[in-house]
Amino acid sequence: MDIVLAVALFVVGAVMGSFVCCEAWRLHLSEKKRAVKSKWSVCLKCGYRLAWYDNIPVVSWMVLRGKCRKCGKGIGWWEVLGEVGIGVVFVVFGWWFWAGFDGCASAVEMTRYFLLAGMVMAMLVGMAVLFISDARWGRLPVRYLTFCVICAILFVTTREWGVFIVAQIWDYLGALLVLPVLYYLLYRLSSERWVGSGDWLLALPMALVLGDFWLAFFCVFLANVMGCLVGLPMMIAKKKNTNMRLAFGPFLIVAFMIVFLLQAQLSIF
């Protein structure tokens, strides 16, 4: 990939990361019944409205050393990590789509391809809001779960338009059984002790986009492995707290991204 395109993707991703962090905070404050006093970005400690030069992704955080310009209180690491992380995700997924681009394809196929790429990027932004919200506060906002489902439906419609065959129905049904149906059953049977009420909705767009039983299986397997690797040490360290709950949404999202990027290699199974 050309270095200029990589830089452009990172900048766009970092800007979206800044939006994602602000949106996650707005949703959290609205759930806590705390009114958001301004539609602009403000310091949560003193209410200072951030100027445009305080809102430059990554750069402003580094210049201000992670502190508010007015009150000097810490802004926190989540914001800059979100900007850098989503910037990197945009570069990686942009490279993946760029590597698969066929310059000899027809105009219709190229249009379809770019639409698919745009829908995946949009869904990743929605999932980023869900990632931060679930990791920090254990919440999966319905608004962004719905947004991801809509993106996935549009993705599937665009991908299968004019090329769908009946045999693919089984692939989609298998993916739906392994991801959302499985987590819905776990949610209902455990009365939300094993998985949360939003996890099965989060798994729904993943199943639609992957559209394959084995890819969905690898997604579930990888998410649970990562959950165990992170959760078991935490349980051992906090063995007295038997009611400790671990947000599972972030593991599902990371697993989905890995499986999506490696679907060509995993499809041999």
Secondary structure, DSSP 4 states (H G I P E B T S, - for coil): --HHHHHHHHHHHHHHHHHHHHHHHHHHHHHTT-----SS-B-TTT-PBPPGGG-STTHHHHHTTTB-TTT--B--HHHHHHHHHHHHHHHHHHHHHHHT--TTS-HHHHHHHHHHHHHHHHHHHHHHHHHHHHHHHS---HHHHHHHHHHHHHHHHHHHTTT--TTHHHHHHHHHIIIIIHHHHHHHHHTTSSS-TTHHHHHHHHHHHH-SHHHHHHHHHHHHHHHHHHHHHHHHHTTT-TT-----HHHHHHHHHHHHHTHHHHTT-
